[in-house]
Amino acid sequence: MLASPEDVQRDAEAAIADEHEALDAYSRAVTAVAERLAPSVANLRVTRRTRAGRVPVGAGSAVVLTPDGFLLTSAHVVAGPGRQGQATFVDGRELRFDVVGADPLSDLAVLRADGDALVPAELGDAERLRVGQLVVAIGNPHGFAGSVTAGVVSALGRSLPARSRGAQRIIDNVIQTDAALNPGNSGGALVDSRGRVVGVNTAVAGIGLGLAVPINAVTRGVVGALMRHGRVRRAYLGIAGGPRPLPPRARVAGRETCVEVVEVAPGTPAARAGLRAEDLIIELGGRPVATVEDIQRLMTPELIGAPVPVGVVRAGSRLTLEIVPVELSA
């Protein structure tokens, strides 16, 4: 039975109404998030001391952590010795800030502004994000004129290389989004639809592609360490490795991948423990190891100076070695 012209018209009008309602709901969500977070995001003008006085060296954004002046930003925004600057808020306040601590290996830094009664942002949990979920990138790259862009989570679990002096790590579980990141947005907030900060905008990887360091249990620990001590302590083994499949006869309890040791640096804990290139690491401290990121997550301060068993497969045989990690000098 063919629909009458009146029915077709009604269906078309209903579809248009539904589309408008969806757009209105989307707009309301973005607007509400922007209004909630605007007082919690600052514009940073970074300076360094020279013989001629303080000179500007960069700019970015930051997110308020506490009412008494702690701010969170990207480490690369304030990288370098003697960095200070001004934090400007949408209410017109300009507050001087100092760098409390920066961790290039997570690209996070904590600042302390000379002010109080600031509006802290609520931190969320990036582990709960889903691909396709609405996110809003909020920065304050132009002082009083904030910047808001919206998009979706394009991908999760991305990796971002990070280096500090001779040390190199991978920032894992980086959030990829198509929310446009404007110049000066590094250090700003990536926010979910409920206004919770789930990431710190850190880089633009390409056209239409933005990356953010996630807010999760690991990065909360980094932020806490920077606030308390101004630095992050990490254990260090002294190996370079990569993922590879386990040989079938070495697989246990459903484990199919491990970390192959590609290189052992001389004079390091790994060398002293007897680890060799081509060893396959399957356990560390009694915990299974499937990726390089698994090892990095286990490099906590508690392991520094403590004997740790390492389960390896060498030439088809399982061995257990003992390694004593040292503190990584970043």
C-alpha positions as CSV (number, residue, x, y, z in Angstrom):
1,M,0.0,0.0,0.0
2,L,1.5,3.3,-1.1
3,A,1.6,6.2,1.4
4,S,-0.5,9.2,0.7
5,P,1.2,12.6,-0.1
6,E,-0.1,13.8,3.3
7,D,1.6,10.8,5.1
8,V,4.9,11.5,3.3
9,Q,4.7,15.1,4.3
10,R,4.1,14.3,7.9
11,D,6.9,11.8,8.0
12,A,9.3,14.4,6.5
13,E,8.2,17.0,9.0
14,A,8.7,14.5,11.9
15,A,12.2,13.6,10.7
16,I,13.1,17.3,10.5
17,A,11.7,17.9,13.9
18,D,13.7,14.9,15.3
19,E,16.9,16.3,13.7
20,H,16.4,19.7,15.1
21,E,15.7,18.2,18.6
22,A,18.9,16.2,18.4
23,L,20.9,19.2,17.3
24,D,19.3,21.2,20.2
25,A,20.3,18.5,22.7
26,Y,23.8,18.4,21.3
27,S,24.1,22.2,21.5
28,R,22.7,22.2,25.0
29,A,25.3,19.6,26.1
30,V,28.3,21.5,24.6
31,T,27.0,24.9,25.9
32,A,26.5,23.5,29.4
33,V,30.0,22.0,29.5
34,A,31.6,25.2,28.2
35,E,29.8,27.4,30.8
36,R,30.8,25.0,33.6
37,L,34.4,24.8,32.7
38,A,35.2,28.3,31.5
39,P,36.1,29.6,35.0
40,S,38.4,26.6,35.6
41,V,40.6,27.1,32.5
42,A,43.4,29.7,32.4
43,N,45.5,31.2,29.6
44,L,49.2,30.9,30.3
45,R,51.9,33.3,29.2
46,V,55.2,31.7,30.0
47,T,58.4,33.6,30.5
48,R,62.0,32.8,31.5
49,R,64.7,34.8,33.2
50,T,67.5,36.4,31.1
51,R,70.2,39.0,31.8
52,A,67.8,41.5,30.2
53,G,65.0,40.4,32.5
54,R,62.1,38.1,31.9
55,V,61.2,37.4,28.2
56,P,58.2,35.5,26.8
57,V,58.9,32.0,25.6
58,G,55.5,30.4,25.0
59,A,51.9,30.1,25.8
60,G,49.2,27.5,26.5
61,S,46.3,26.7,28.8
62,A,45.9,25.2,32.2
63,V,43.2,23.6,34.3
64,V,42.5,24.5,38.0
65,L,43.0,21.6,40.4
66,T,42.4,23.3,43.7
67,P,40.9,26.6,45.0
68,D,44.2,27.6,46.5
69,G,46.0,27.8,43.1
70,F,47.3,24.5,41.9
71,L,46.9,24.2,38.1
72,L,47.5,21.3,35.7
73,T,49.0,21.8,32.2
74,S,51.2,20.0,29.7
75,A,54.9,19.7,30.6
76,H,56.0,20.9,27.1
77,V,54.2,24.2,27.7
78,V,56.5,25.1,30.6
79,A,59.6,23.1,29.6
80,G,63.0,24.6,30.5
81,P,64.7,26.1,33.5
82,G,63.4,29.2,35.4
83,R,59.9,29.2,33.9
84,Q,57.3,31.4,35.4
85,G,54.5,33.5,34.0
86,Q,51.0,34.8,34.2
87,A,47.7,32.9,34.4
88,T,44.7,34.8,33.0
89,F,41.1,33.8,33.8
90,V,37.9,34.6,32.1
91,D,36.9,36.8,35.1
92,G,39.8,39.1,34.3
93,R,42.2,38.0,37.0
94,E,45.9,37.8,36.2
95,L,47.9,35.7,38.6
96,R,51.6,35.0,38.7
97,F,52.5,31.3,38.7
98,D,55.6,29.2,39.4
99,V,56.2,25.7,38.1
100,V,55.9,23.2,41.0
101,G,57.0,20.2,39.0
102,A,57.0,18.9,35.4
103,D,57.2,15.3,34.2
104,P,58.2,15.2,30.5
105,L,57.7,11.4,30.4
106,S,53.9,11.9,30.9
107,D,53.8,15.4,29.5
108,L,52.1,16.7,32.6
109,A,53.1,19.6,34.9
110,V,51.7,21.2,38.0
111,L,51.8,25.0,38.6
112,R,51.0,27.1,41.6
113,A,49.3,30.5,41.0
114,D,49.3,33.3,43.5
115,G,45.6,33.4,44.2
116,D,42.7,31.8,46.0
117,A,39.0,31.2,45.6
118,L,39.7,29.6,42.2
119,V,37.1,27.3,40.7
120,P,38.5,23.7,40.5
121,A,37.5,21.4,37.6
122,E,36.1,18.0,38.4
123,L,38.5,15.2,37.3
124,G,36.9,12.2,35.6
125,D,38.2,8.8,34.5
126,A,39.3,8.2,31.0
127,E,39.1,4.5,31.5
128,R,35.3,4.8,31.1
129,L,35.4,6.6,27.7
130,R,34.0,4.8,24.7
131,V,34.8,5.4,21.0
132,G,32.2,7.7,19.6
133,Q,31.5,9.5,22.9
134,L,31.0,13.2,22.9
135,V,34.0,15.2,24.2
136,V,34.7,19.0,24.3
137,A,38.1,20.6,24.1
138,I,38.3,23.7,26.2
139,G,41.3,26.1,26.2
140,N,41.9,29.7,26.9
141,P,44.6,30.6,24.3
142,H,43.6,34.2,24.0
143,G,43.1,35.3,27.6
144,F,39.6,36.6,27.9
145,A,38.4,34.9,24.7
146,G,38.2,31.2,25.5
147,S,38.1,28.4,22.9
148,V,35.6,25.6,22.7
149,T,35.5,22.8,20.2
150,A,33.5,19.6,20.2
151,G,33.8,16.2,18.6
152,V,33.9,12.6,19.5
153,V,36.5,10.1,20.8
154,S,38.0,8.8,17.6
155,A,40.2,6.1,19.2
156,L,41.5,4.9,22.5
157,G,44.8,3.2,23.5
158,R,46.9,5.3,21.2
159,S,50.6,5.7,22.2
160,L,52.7,8.9,22.2
161,P,56.5,8.9,22.5
162,A,58.0,11.1,25.2
163,R,61.6,11.8,25.9
164,S,63.5,13.5,28.7
165,R,67.3,13.8,28.3
166,G,68.5,10.2,27.7
167,A,65.2,8.5,28.9
168,Q,62.4,7.6,26.5
169,R,59.0,6.2,27.4
170,I,55.6,5.7,25.8
171,I,52.6,7.6,27.1
172,D,50.1,4.9,26.8
173,N,46.3,5.0,26.5
174,V,46.4,8.5,24.9
175,I,42.9,9.7,23.8
176,Q,42.5,10.5,20.1
177,T,39.7,13.0,19.2
178,D,38.5,14.9,16.2
179,A,37.7,18.0,18.4
180,A,39.9,20.7,16.8
181,L,42.8,21.9,18.9
182,N,43.6,25.6,18.4
183,P,47.0,27.1,18.9
184,G,47.6,27.6,22.6
185,N,45.2,24.8,23.6
186,S,48.0,22.6,24.9
187,G,47.4,22.1,28.6
188,G,43.7,22.7,28.3
189,A,40.9,20.3,29.2
190,L,39.3,17.5,27.3
191,V,35.9,17.1,28.9
192,D,33.1,14.6,28.8
193,S,29.4,15.6,28.4
194,R,29.0,15.8,32.2
195,G,31.8,18.4,32.5
196,R,34.4,16.1,34.0
197,V,38.0,16.5,32.8
198,V,39.1,13.2,31.2
199,G,42.2,14.4,29.4
200,V,44.8,17.1,29.0
201,N,45.2,18.3,25.5
202,T,48.8,17.7,24.5
203,A,49.4,17.7,20.8
204,V,48.0,18.0,17.3
205,A,49.0,14.9,15.3
206,G,47.5,16.0,12.0
207,I,44.6,17.7,10.3
208,G,41.5,16.9,12.3
209,L,43.4,14.8,14.8
210,G,44.0,15.8,18.4
211,L,45.6,13.9,21.3
212,A,45.1,14.2,25.0
213,V,46.9,12.6,28.0
214,P,44.2,10.6,29.9
215,I,43.1,11.3,33.4
216,N,43.2,7.9,35.0
217,A,44.7,6.1,38.0
218,V,48.3,6.3,36.6
219,T,48.2,10.0,35.7
220,R,46.4,10.9,39.0
221,G,49.4,9.4,40.7
222,V,51.7,11.5,38.6
223,V,49.8,14.7,39.4
224,G,49.8,13.8,43.2
225,A,53.6,13.2,43.1
226,L,54.2,16.5,41.4
227,M,52.0,18.4,43.9
228,R,53.7,16.8,46.9
229,H,57.3,16.4,45.7
230,G,57.7,18.4,42.5
231,R,58.9,15.3,40.7
232,V,57.9,11.7,39.8
233,R,60.1,8.8,40.9
234,R,60.2,5.8,38.5
235,A,62.1,2.5,38.6
236,Y,64.5,1.6,35.8
237,L,65.7,-1.7,34.4
238,G,67.9,-0.7,31.4
239,I,66.4,-2.7,28.6
240,A,64.9,-1.9,25.2
241,G,62.2,-4.3,24.0
242,G,59.2,-4.9,21.9
243,P,56.2,-7.2,21.8
244,R,56.2,-10.5,20.1
245,P,54.2,-13.7,20.2
246,L,55.2,-16.4,22.7
247,P,56.4,-19.7,21.2
248,P,53.5,-22.1,21.4
249,R,55.3,-24.5,23.8
250,A,56.0,-21.5,26.2
251,R,52.4,-20.4,26.4
252,V,50.7,-20.7,29.8
253,A,47.3,-19.7,31.2
254,G,46.2,-18.3,27.8
255,R,49.2,-15.9,27.4
256,E,50.1,-15.5,23.8
257,T,52.4,-12.4,23.8
258,C,55.4,-11.2,25.7
259,V,58.2,-8.6,25.6
260,E,61.4,-9.6,23.7
261,V,64.6,-7.9,25.0
262,V,66.2,-6.2,22.1
263,E,69.0,-4.5,23.9
264,V,70.5,-4.5,27.4
265,A,72.3,-1.3,28.4
266,P,75.7,-2.0,30.0
267,G,76.0,-1.4,33.8
268,T,72.2,-1.4,34.3
269,P,70.1,-3.5,36.7
270,A,69.1,-5.7,33.7
271,A,72.7,-6.4,32.8
272,R,73.6,-7.2,36.4
273,A,70.6,-9.5,36.7
274,G,71.9,-11.5,33.6
275,L,69.2,-10.5,31.2
276,R,70.2,-11.0,27.5
277,A,69.1,-9.8,24.1
278,E,66.4,-12.2,22.7
279,D,65.2,-13.2,26.2
280,L,61.4,-13.2,26.4
281,I,60.0,-11.5,29.5
282,I,56.7,-13.0,30.6
283,E,56.4,-12.0,34.2
284,L,57.7,-9.2,36.4
285,G,57.2,-9.2,40.1
286,G,54.7,-12.0,39.8
287,R,52.6,-10.1,37.3
288,P,52.1,-11.2,33.7
289,V,53.8,-9.1,31.0
290,A,52.4,-8.9,27.5
291,T,53.5,-5.5,26.3
292,V,56.2,-2.8,26.9
293,E,53.4,-0.7,28.5
294,D,52.9,-3.5,31.1
295,I,56.5,-3.1,32.2
296,Q,56.3,0.7,32.3
297,R,53.2,0.5,34.5
298,L,55.1,-1.7,37.0
299,M,58.0,0.7,37.3
300,T,56.7,2.3,40.5
301,P,58.8,3.9,43.2
302,E,58.2,0.9,45.5
303,L,60.4,-1.3,43.2
304,I,63.4,1.0,43.5
305,G,66.2,-0.9,45.3
306,A,63.9,-4.0,45.9
307,P,64.8,-7.4,44.5
308,V,62.1,-8.3,41.9
309,P,61.7,-11.7,40.2
310,V,61.7,-11.7,36.4
311,G,60.2,-14.6,34.5
312,V,61.8,-15.2,31.1
313,V,61.9,-17.7,28.4
314,R,65.4,-18.3,27.0
315,A,66.0,-20.7,24.2
316,G,62.7,-22.4,24.9
317,S,63.3,-22.9,28.7
318,R,61.7,-20.9,31.5
319,L,64.0,-19.1,33.9
320,T,63.5,-16.8,36.9
321,L,66.1,-14.1,37.4
322,E,66.3,-11.5,40.2
323,I,66.6,-7.8,39.2
324,V,67.0,-4.8,41.5
325,P,65.7,-1.7,39.7
326,V,67.3,1.7,40.3
327,E,65.7,5.2,40.1
328,L,65.4,6.6,36.6
329,S,67.1,10.0,36.3
330,A,64.9,12.0,34.0
